[in-house]
């Protein structure tokens, strides 16, 4: 049971998770401003502004750097992890989303004469644009910096 208490007392982890929640909440607010309606599904879907993945991993890396030192192996590990996550969000998943969009268009065109063909559409919004990743990263670093007294 003490292990769970230790996890809950990990302030670097808590700040990173709070940063992620803030990013997700900002997605909801941005969606509300853009479309004038509340769309709570943005809280649990991938993609959108800002990248919550980027916010989470950069807040985590910055917290590790602030607590263990910028030259520590743990900070190096956190930075490499953050780079991989952000590259995946803006690169691999963005490309998969573009492929899904094209496949959905092909299915729509091929089966236009057969309306009974009602397959689930592929999810098109999988990744992030580079701007969404950069904004998420800046948000994560900012939140970690603002929470530095918590460490």
C-alpha positions as CSV (number, residue, x, y, z in Angstrom):
1,X,0.0,0.0,0.0
2,X,2.9,2.4,0.6
3,X,3.8,2.1,-3.1
4,X,0.5,3.8,-4.0
5,X,1.1,6.5,-1.5
6,X,4.6,7.1,-3.0
7,X,3.1,7.4,-6.5
8,X,0.5,9.9,-5.2
9,X,3.3,11.9,-3.5
10,X,5.3,12.1,-6.7
11,X,5.0,15.8,-7.4
12,X,6.7,15.7,-10.8
13,X,4.2,13.1,-12.0
14,X,1.2,15.1,-10.5
15,X,2.3,18.3,-12.1
16,X,2.7,16.5,-15.5
17,X,-0.8,15.0,-15.1
18,X,-2.3,18.3,-14.1
19,X,-0.6,19.9,-17.2
20,X,-2.2,17.2,-19.4
21,X,-5.7,17.9,-17.9
22,X,-5.2,21.6,-18.5
23,X,-4.4,21.0,-22.1
24,X,-7.5,18.8,-22.5
25,X,-9.6,21.5,-20.9
26,X,-8.1,24.1,-23.3
27,X,-9.2,21.8,-26.2
28,X,-12.8,22.0,-24.8
29,X,-12.6,25.8,-24.5
30,X,-11.1,26.2,-28.0
31,X,-13.8,23.9,-29.4
32,X,-16.5,26.0,-27.7
33,X,-15.1,29.2,-29.1
34,X,-14.7,27.9,-32.6
35,X,-18.1,26.1,-32.9
36,X,-20.2,27.8,-30.3
37,X,-21.2,24.5,-28.7
38,X,-19.8,22.2,-26.0
39,X,-18.3,19.0,-27.4
40,X,-17.1,17.0,-24.4
41,X,-15.8,14.3,-26.8
42,X,-12.7,16.4,-27.3
43,X,-11.7,15.5,-23.7
44,X,-11.1,11.9,-24.7
45,X,-10.1,12.0,-28.3
46,X,-6.7,12.4,-29.9
47,X,-5.6,15.4,-32.0
48,X,-6.6,19.0,-31.6
49,X,-5.0,22.1,-30.1
50,X,-3.0,22.0,-28.0
51,X,-1.3,18.6,-28.0
52,X,-2.0,17.1,-24.6
53,X,0.7,14.4,-25.3
54,X,3.3,17.1,-25.8
55,X,2.1,19.0,-22.8
56,X,2.4,15.9,-20.6
57,X,5.8,14.8,-21.7
58,X,7.4,18.2,-21.7
59,X,6.0,19.0,-18.2
60,X,7.4,15.7,-17.1
61,X,10.9,16.3,-18.6
62,X,11.0,19.9,-17.2
63,X,10.0,18.6,-13.8
64,X,12.7,15.9,-13.8
65,X,15.2,18.6,-14.9
66,X,14.1,20.9,-12.1
67,X,14.2,18.3,-9.4
68,X,17.2,16.0,-10.4
69,X,19.2,18.4,-12.4
70,X,19.6,19.3,-16.1
71,X,22.7,17.1,-16.4
72,X,21.1,14.0,-14.8
73,X,20.6,10.8,-16.8
74,X,16.9,10.9,-15.7
75,X,16.5,14.2,-17.5
76,X,18.2,12.9,-20.6
77,X,15.8,9.9,-20.6
78,X,12.8,12.1,-20.1
79,X,13.9,14.4,-23.0
80,X,14.4,11.5,-25.4
81,X,11.0,10.1,-24.4
82,X,9.4,13.5,-25.0
83,X,11.0,13.8,-28.4
84,X,9.8,10.3,-29.4
85,X,6.2,11.1,-28.3
86,X,6.1,14.4,-30.0
87,X,7.6,13.1,-33.2
88,X,5.0,10.3,-33.2
89,X,2.2,12.8,-32.6
90,X,3.2,15.1,-35.4
91,X,4.7,12.6,-37.8
92,X,3.5,9.1,-37.7
93,X,0.0,9.6,-36.4
94,X,-0.6,12.7,-38.6
95,X,0.4,10.6,-41.6
96,X,-2.0,7.8,-40.5
97,X,-4.8,10.3,-40.2
98,X,-4.2,11.5,-43.8
99,X,-4.2,7.9,-45.0
100,X,-7.5,7.3,-43.1
101,X,-9.0,10.4,-44.8
102,X,-8.1,9.1,-48.3
103,X,-9.3,5.6,-47.5
104,X,-12.6,7.0,-46.3
105,X,-13.0,9.0,-49.5
106,X,-12.2,5.9,-51.6
107,X,-14.8,3.8,-49.7
108,X,-17.4,6.6,-50.1
109,X,-16.8,6.7,-53.9
110,X,-16.6,2.9,-54.4
111,X,-19.8,2.1,-52.5
112,X,-21.9,5.1,-53.5
113,X,-24.2,2.8,-55.4
114,X,-24.5,0.4,-52.4
115,X,-25.9,2.5,-49.4
116,X,-26.4,-0.7,-47.4
117,X,-22.7,-0.9,-47.1
118,X,-22.3,0.8,-43.8
119,X,-18.9,0.1,-42.4
120,X,-17.4,2.2,-39.6
121,X,-15.3,5.0,-40.9
122,X,-11.6,5.2,-40.1
123,X,-10.7,7.8,-37.6
124,X,-9.1,10.7,-39.4
125,X,-7.9,13.0,-36.6
126,X,-5.2,10.9,-35.0
127,X,-2.2,13.2,-34.8
128,X,-1.3,16.8,-34.4
129,X,0.1,19.5,-36.6
130,X,3.6,20.8,-35.7
131,X,2.0,23.9,-34.4
132,X,-0.2,21.9,-32.0
133,X,2.8,20.0,-30.8
134,X,4.9,23.2,-30.3
135,X,2.0,24.9,-28.4
136,X,1.5,21.8,-26.2
137,X,5.3,21.7,-25.5
138,X,5.3,25.4,-24.5
139,X,2.3,24.8,-22.3
140,X,4.0,21.9,-20.5
141,X,7.2,23.8,-19.9
142,X,5.3,26.8,-18.7
143,X,3.1,24.8,-16.3
144,X,6.2,23.0,-14.9
145,X,8.0,26.3,-14.5
146,X,5.0,27.8,-12.7
147,X,4.8,24.8,-10.4
148,X,8.5,24.8,-9.5
149,X,7.8,25.7,-5.9
150,X,5.8,22.4,-5.6
151,X,8.9,20.4,-6.2
